[in-house]
Amino acid sequence: NVKEKIAPAITGREFAKQTLFDDHLRQLDGTDNKSKLGANAILAVSMAFARARSKAEGLPLFRSLAQIYGGNAN
């Protein structure tokens, strides 16, 4: 599902926030329990996006996620 369904739906698109990216993945799946694409596939792609975003910001992943979700990264 990652290669055949998710990748074509996100390639070439820009997402300003992790939450917007995750919302797009949930909409793409369209089920309450993520059974169409698979929760593990969705999670893996979401985490890859988070990691790429943290690299682009020059931050460790935990600090980048803390900024997104308002946590303390000390």
Order of alpha helices (4+ residues) and beta strands (2+ residues): alpha-alpha-alpha-alpha
